Amino acid sequence: MTLMPPGILREATVDVGAIAANIRHLRRLTDAEVIAVVKADGYGHGAARSAAAALDGGAARLGVADVTEALALRRAGIDAPILSWLHAPGASFAEAAAHGIELGVSSADQLMAAAAAASVDRPVVVHLKLETGLGRNGIAPGDWQVVLSEAARLERIGKIRVVGVFSHLSNTTEADDRQALTVFKEGLGVAASVGLTPRLWHIAATHAAIALPEARLGCVRVGIGMYGLSPFADKTSADLGLRPAMTLRAPVVAVRRVPAGQGVSYGYTHRTERETTLALVPLGYADGVPRQASSWGPVTIGGRRFTVAGRIAMDQFVVDVGDHPVAVGDEAVLFGDPTLGVPSADEWADAAGTINYEIVTRIGPRVHRRQVSA
């Protein structure tokens, strides 16, 4: 782990080598084409750097939530295929089409809007999304025949090109996911019956790509796994052969020796039991550190593990380090790769009653990102 540069108040390092390695590993494991998901600013890691690393690792294409995210990648010089699947009501797809963005189509209205964005010599590339039980967006089974037939007609007249059909699993139980997969295959049958021949079928994200081999279908969407985090409650990153890419850390900015009975932070939810040393770490809930993890969140300082003392504030929190020698400038690590002896994002998720996805995606813009490659 590299040292923090001087003068930096808070930092998240992003190991692009780990991202590339995770993609290579999952590509080998699944023997499938990988769509690397870099929505939400690459799950907080930086969309452009994460996209470039994923492509270096062998990802064939990229996925984002919305067209704005896709266009930002184009402006950053990313020219790989990009799929965007969540759209505002009444959105125009003209700019997306002009930049070669592939559109996830979840309704008849979106299908017509995509076709309207076509030019004489440039059909709009679409992936048709089928609702298979998640209860979110997607073409409902009762509408498959009509909407997919219209998609086939629009493809024949050169308005669209259907490159993919996709859906999304709930990851509730294996039985639920298998049922959704069965429904999806019924939808693929309808697509074939109306004359559609998409090259890509994809329903598996990281969870199913690993745990449900029959859902791979030659193409998988990899999100949380590419950042080295586990989607499973009972399996760690190391169990899955993944390396966490983000390390969140800050220097200790103040050290204070206090007597027994000293209240700490707002509300005095922590009082010192004896004379002790308090260390101040300049990261708070404005930076994405969850306030719900007050008095529970783990942190290492100088290689020793401690717990947040009292409430996490907007910009800072306190650590009760006892009699251990801690000085201003010592590095406090909130999470990173646990094989290196630091806490994990999973531990912070447990402390806050949430999931590791939220821990990394909520890290805010005040936190300096620095790209490294190990």
C-alpha positions as CSV (number, residue, x, y, z in Angstrom):
1,M,0.0,0.0,0.0
2,T,1.5,3.4,-1.0
3,L,2.0,6.2,1.4
4,M,-0.4,9.2,1.4
5,P,1.0,12.3,-0.3
6,P,1.7,15.2,2.0
7,G,-0.9,17.8,2.3
8,I,-3.8,15.5,1.4
9,L,-6.6,15.6,4.0
10,R,-8.6,12.6,2.8
11,E,-7.9,10.1,0.0
12,A,-9.3,7.1,-1.8
13,T,-6.8,5.2,-3.8
14,V,-8.1,3.2,-6.7
15,D,-6.0,0.2,-7.9
16,V,-6.7,0.0,-11.6
17,G,-4.5,-3.1,-11.7
18,A,-6.9,-4.8,-9.3
19,I,-9.9,-3.9,-11.5
20,A,-8.2,-5.3,-14.6
21,A,-7.2,-8.5,-12.7
22,N,-10.8,-8.9,-11.4
23,I,-12.2,-8.7,-14.9
24,R,-9.7,-11.2,-16.2
25,H,-10.5,-13.6,-13.4
26,L,-14.3,-13.3,-13.9
27,R,-13.9,-13.6,-17.6
28,R,-12.0,-16.9,-17.2
29,L,-14.4,-18.1,-14.6
30,T,-17.6,-17.5,-16.6
31,D,-16.1,-18.1,-20.1
32,A,-18.5,-15.3,-21.2
33,E,-18.3,-11.9,-22.8
34,V,-18.1,-9.3,-20.1
35,I,-20.1,-6.0,-19.9
36,A,-18.3,-4.0,-17.2
37,V,-20.7,-1.9,-15.3
38,V,-19.3,1.6,-14.5
39,K,-22.5,3.4,-13.5
40,A,-22.5,5.7,-10.4
41,D,-19.1,7.0,-11.3
42,G,-17.7,3.5,-11.4
43,Y,-19.3,2.6,-8.1
44,G,-17.4,5.6,-6.6
45,H,-14.0,4.5,-8.1
46,G,-14.2,6.9,-11.1
47,A,-16.0,5.9,-14.3
48,A,-13.4,6.6,-16.9
49,R,-10.5,5.0,-15.0
50,S,-12.6,2.0,-14.2
51,A,-13.8,1.7,-17.7
52,A,-10.2,1.8,-19.1
53,A,-9.0,-0.7,-16.6
54,A,-11.9,-3.1,-17.3
55,L,-11.3,-2.9,-21.0
56,D,-7.6,-3.6,-20.4
57,G,-8.7,-6.7,-18.4
58,G,-10.7,-8.0,-21.4
59,A,-14.2,-6.5,-21.0
60,A,-15.9,-6.3,-24.3
61,R,-18.3,-3.5,-23.6
62,L,-19.5,-1.2,-20.8
63,G,-22.8,-0.6,-19.0
64,V,-24.1,2.5,-17.3
65,A,-27.4,3.6,-15.8
66,D,-28.2,6.6,-18.0
67,V,-27.2,8.5,-21.1
68,T,-25.5,11.3,-19.2
69,E,-23.0,8.8,-17.8
70,A,-22.5,7.2,-21.2
71,L,-21.8,10.6,-22.8
72,A,-19.3,11.5,-20.1
73,L,-17.4,8.3,-21.0
74,R,-17.3,9.3,-24.6
75,R,-16.0,12.8,-23.7
76,A,-13.3,11.0,-21.7
77,G,-12.2,9.2,-24.9
78,I,-13.8,5.8,-24.2
79,D,-14.8,4.4,-27.6
80,A,-15.9,0.9,-26.6
81,P,-19.6,-0.1,-26.9
82,I,-21.6,1.4,-24.0
83,L,-25.1,0.3,-23.0
84,S,-27.4,2.8,-21.1
85,W,-30.6,1.4,-19.6
86,L,-32.5,3.9,-17.4
87,H,-34.2,6.8,-19.2
88,A,-36.3,9.8,-18.3
89,P,-39.9,9.9,-19.5
90,G,-40.1,11.5,-22.9
91,A,-36.3,11.5,-23.3
92,S,-34.8,12.2,-26.8
93,F,-32.1,9.7,-27.8
94,A,-30.7,11.9,-30.6
95,E,-27.4,12.8,-28.8
96,A,-27.0,9.2,-27.6
97,A,-27.4,7.9,-31.1
98,A,-25.0,10.4,-32.5
99,H,-22.3,9.1,-30.1
100,G,-23.0,5.5,-30.7
101,I,-24.6,4.8,-27.3
102,E,-26.5,1.5,-27.1
103,L,-29.9,1.9,-25.5
104,G,-31.7,-0.4,-23.1
105,V,-35.4,-0.4,-24.2
106,S,-38.0,-1.2,-21.5
107,S,-41.2,-0.2,-23.2
108,A,-43.0,0.5,-26.5
109,D,-42.6,4.2,-25.9
110,Q,-38.8,3.9,-25.5
111,L,-38.7,1.7,-28.6
112,M,-40.4,4.4,-30.7
113,A,-38.1,7.1,-29.2
114,A,-35.1,5.0,-30.1
115,A,-36.3,4.6,-33.7
116,A,-37.0,8.3,-33.9
117,A,-33.3,9.0,-33.2
118,A,-32.1,6.9,-36.2
119,S,-30.6,8.6,-39.3
120,V,-30.6,7.4,-42.9
121,D,-27.4,5.4,-42.6
122,R,-27.3,4.8,-38.8
123,P,-29.8,2.6,-37.1
124,V,-29.9,3.0,-33.3
125,V,-28.5,0.0,-31.5
126,V,-30.8,-1.4,-28.8
127,H,-31.0,-4.1,-26.1
128,L,-34.6,-5.1,-25.4
129,K,-35.2,-5.4,-21.6
130,L,-37.7,-8.1,-20.5
131,E,-39.5,-8.0,-17.2
132,T,-38.9,-11.5,-15.6
133,G,-40.0,-11.0,-12.0
134,L,-37.9,-8.2,-10.4
135,G,-40.9,-5.8,-10.6
136,R,-38.9,-2.8,-11.9
137,N,-38.7,-1.8,-15.6
138,G,-38.8,-4.0,-18.6
139,I,-41.3,-5.1,-21.2
140,A,-44.0,-7.1,-19.5
141,P,-44.6,-10.7,-20.6
142,G,-48.1,-9.7,-21.8
143,D,-46.6,-7.1,-24.1
144,W,-43.7,-9.3,-25.5
145,Q,-45.5,-10.3,-28.7
146,V,-46.6,-6.8,-29.7
147,V,-43.4,-4.9,-28.7
148,L,-40.9,-7.5,-30.0
149,S,-42.8,-7.7,-33.3
150,E,-42.6,-4.0,-33.6
151,A,-38.9,-4.1,-32.8
152,A,-38.5,-6.7,-35.6
153,R,-40.3,-4.4,-38.0
154,L,-38.2,-1.4,-37.1
155,E,-35.1,-3.5,-37.6
156,R,-36.2,-4.6,-41.0
157,I,-36.7,-1.0,-42.2
158,G,-33.3,0.1,-40.8
159,K,-34.4,2.2,-37.8
160,I,-32.9,0.0,-35.1
161,R,-30.5,-2.9,-34.7
162,V,-31.4,-5.3,-31.9
163,V,-28.0,-6.4,-30.6
164,G,-29.2,-7.8,-27.2
165,V,-32.1,-9.0,-25.1
166,F,-31.6,-8.7,-21.3
167,S,-33.1,-8.8,-17.9
168,H,-32.1,-8.6,-14.3
169,L,-32.3,-11.1,-11.4
170,S,-33.4,-10.5,-7.8
171,N,-30.7,-12.6,-6.2
172,T,-33.3,-13.6,-3.6
173,T,-33.0,-17.3,-3.7
174,E,-31.6,-19.7,-6.3
175,A,-35.1,-21.0,-6.9
176,D,-36.3,-17.4,-7.6
177,D,-33.4,-16.7,-10.0
178,R,-34.0,-20.0,-11.8
179,Q,-37.7,-19.1,-12.2
180,A,-36.7,-15.7,-13.7
181,L,-34.2,-17.4,-16.0
182,T,-37.0,-19.7,-17.2
183,V,-39.2,-16.7,-17.9
184,F,-36.3,-15.0,-19.7
185,K,-35.8,-18.0,-22.0
186,E,-39.5,-17.9,-22.8
187,G,-39.0,-14.3,-23.8
188,L,-36.0,-15.3,-26.0
189,G,-38.3,-17.7,-27.7
190,V,-40.8,-15.0,-28.5
191,A,-38.0,-12.8,-29.9
192,A,-36.9,-15.7,-32.2
193,S,-40.5,-16.3,-33.3
194,V,-40.9,-12.7,-34.5
195,G,-37.6,-12.8,-36.4
196,L,-35.2,-11.2,-34.0
197,T,-31.6,-12.7,-33.8
198,P,-29.8,-10.7,-31.1
199,R,-26.1,-11.6,-30.7
200,L,-26.2,-11.0,-26.9
201,W,-28.4,-12.5,-24.2
202,H,-27.6,-11.3,-20.7
203,I,-29.4,-11.7,-17.3
204,A,-26.6,-12.4,-14.9
205,A,-24.8,-9.8,-12.9
206,T,-21.8,-10.7,-10.6
207,H,-23.9,-12.7,-8.2
208,A,-25.5,-15.0,-10.8
209,A,-22.4,-15.0,-13.0
210,I,-20.5,-16.7,-10.1
211,A,-23.3,-18.8,-8.5
212,L,-25.6,-19.7,-11.3
213,P,-23.6,-20.9,-14.3
214,E,-26.7,-21.6,-16.4
215,A,-27.5,-17.9,-16.3
216,R,-24.3,-16.9,-18.0
217,L,-25.7,-17.4,-21.5
218,G,-22.5,-16.3,-23.1
219,C,-22.6,-12.7,-21.7
220,V,-22.5,-11.4,-18.1
221,R,-22.7,-7.9,-16.6
222,V,-20.0,-7.5,-14.0
223,G,-20.5,-4.6,-11.5
224,I,-19.5,-5.1,-7.8
225,G,-17.1,-7.9,-8.7
226,M,-14.9,-5.8,-10.9
227,Y,-14.2,-3.6,-8.0
228,G,-13.1,-6.6,-6.0
229,L,-16.1,-6.8,-3.6
230,S,-18.3,-9.8,-2.9
231,P,-22.1,-9.8,-3.6
232,F,-22.5,-12.6,-1.1
233,A,-23.0,-12.4,2.6
234,D,-21.1,-15.6,3.3
235,K,-18.2,-15.3,0.9
236,T,-15.4,-12.7,1.1
237,S,-13.5,-11.1,-1.8
238,A,-10.6,-13.5,-1.1
239,D,-12.9,-16.5,-1.2
240,L,-13.9,-15.4,-4.8
241,G,-10.4,-14.6,-5.9
242,L,-11.1,-10.9,-6.1
243,R,-8.9,-7.9,-5.0
244,P,-10.7,-4.8,-3.5
245,A,-9.7,-1.8,-5.6
246,M,-10.5,1.1,-3.3
247,T,-8.7,2.1,-0.1
248,L,-10.1,4.9,2.0
249,R,-7.8,6.7,4.4
250,A,-6.8,10.0,6.0
251,P,-4.1,11.3,8.2
252,V,-4.6,11.8,11.9
253,V,-4.9,15.6,12.3
254,A,-5.1,16.0,16.1
255,V,-4.1,13.9,19.1
256,R,-5.4,14.7,22.6
257,R,-4.7,13.1,26.0
258,V,-7.9,13.2,28.1
259,P,-9.0,12.0,31.6
260,A,-11.5,9.3,32.5
261,G,-15.1,10.5,31.9
262,Q,-14.4,12.7,28.9
263,G,-17.3,12.9,26.6
264,V,-16.5,12.4,22.9
265,S,-18.2,14.0,19.9
266,Y,-21.9,15.1,19.7
267,G,-24.3,13.7,22.3
268,Y,-21.5,12.2,24.4
269,T,-22.5,8.7,23.3
270,H,-19.0,7.7,24.2
271,R,-17.3,8.6,27.4
272,T,-13.7,7.5,28.2
273,E,-13.5,4.8,30.8
274,R,-10.0,5.9,31.9
275,E,-7.2,8.3,31.0
276,T,-6.7,7.8,27.3
277,T,-5.6,9.3,23.9
278,L,-8.1,10.5,21.3
279,A,-7.1,10.7,17.7
280,L,-9.1,12.9,15.2
281,V,-9.6,11.6,11.6
282,P,-10.9,14.1,9.0
283,L,-13.5,12.0,7.3
284,G,-17.2,12.3,8.0
285,Y,-20.7,11.7,6.7
286,A,-20.2,14.5,4.1
287,D,-17.6,12.3,2.6
288,G,-19.8,9.3,2.6
289,V,-18.7,7.7,5.9
290,P,-22.0,6.4,7.2
291,R,-23.2,8.1,10.5
292,Q,-25.0,4.8,11.2
293,A,-21.6,3.2,11.9
294,S,-20.9,5.6,14.8
295,S,-19.3,3.7,17.7
296,W,-19.0,0.6,15.4
297,G,-16.9,1.4,12.3
298,P,-13.4,-0.1,12.3
299,V,-10.2,1.8,11.5
300,T,-6.5,0.9,11.6
301,I,-3.9,3.4,12.7
302,G,-0.3,2.5,12.5
303,G,-1.4,-1.1,11.8
304,R,-3.5,-1.4,14.9
305,R,-7.2,-1.8,14.8
306,F,-9.6,0.5,16.6
307,T,-13.2,1.4,16.5
308,V,-14.9,4.8,16.0
309,A,-15.5,6.4,19.3
310,G,-18.9,8.2,19.5
311,R,-20.8,9.8,16.7
312,I,-19.4,10.3,13.2
313,A,-19.7,14.0,12.4
314,M,-20.0,15.8,9.1
315,D,-16.3,16.2,8.5
316,Q,-14.5,14.1,11.1
317,F,-14.7,11.3,13.7
318,V,-12.7,10.4,16.8
319,V,-10.8,7.2,17.7
320,D,-10.0,6.2,21.3
321,V,-6.5,4.7,20.9
322,G,-5.9,4.1,24.6
323,D,-2.2,4.2,25.5
324,H,-1.0,3.3,22.0
325,P,1.5,5.7,20.5
326,V,-0.4,7.7,17.8
327,A,0.9,11.0,16.3
328,V,-0.4,13.7,14.0
329,G,0.2,12.5,10.5
330,D,-0.2,8.8,11.2
331,E,-2.3,7.1,8.6
332,A,-5.9,6.0,9.4
333,V,-7.4,3.4,7.0
334,L,-11.1,2.9,7.1
335,F,-11.2,0.1,4.5
336,G,-9.3,-1.5,1.7
337,D,-8.0,-5.0,0.9
338,P,-8.3,-7.0,4.2
339,T,-5.5,-9.3,3.1
340,L,-3.2,-6.4,3.8
341,G,-4.4,-6.1,7.4
342,V,-6.9,-3.3,7.1
343,P,-10.7,-3.3,7.5
344,S,-13.0,-4.2,4.6
345,A,-15.9,-2.4,3.0
346,D,-18.0,-5.3,4.2
347,E,-17.1,-4.6,7.8
348,W,-18.3,-1.0,7.4
349,A,-21.4,-2.2,5.7
350,D,-22.1,-4.5,8.7
351,A,-21.4,-1.6,11.1
352,A,-23.9,0.6,9.2
353,G,-26.5,-2.0,8.5
354,T,-26.1,-1.7,4.8
355,I,-24.3,-3.4,1.9
356,N,-20.7,-2.9,0.5
357,Y,-22.1,-1.5,-2.7
358,E,-23.4,1.6,-0.8
359,I,-20.2,2.0,1.2
360,V,-18.0,2.5,-1.9
361,T,-20.5,4.4,-4.1
362,R,-21.3,7.0,-1.4
363,I,-17.7,8.2,-1.1
364,G,-18.1,11.9,-1.9
365,P,-16.3,14.3,-4.2
366,R,-14.3,15.9,-1.3
367,V,-12.3,12.7,-1.1
368,H,-9.3,13.0,-3.4
369,R,-9.1,10.0,-5.7
370,R,-5.6,8.8,-6.7
371,Q,-5.0,6.1,-9.3
372,V,-2.5,3.4,-8.4
373,S,-1.7,0.0,-10.0
374,A,-0.3,-2.8,-7.9
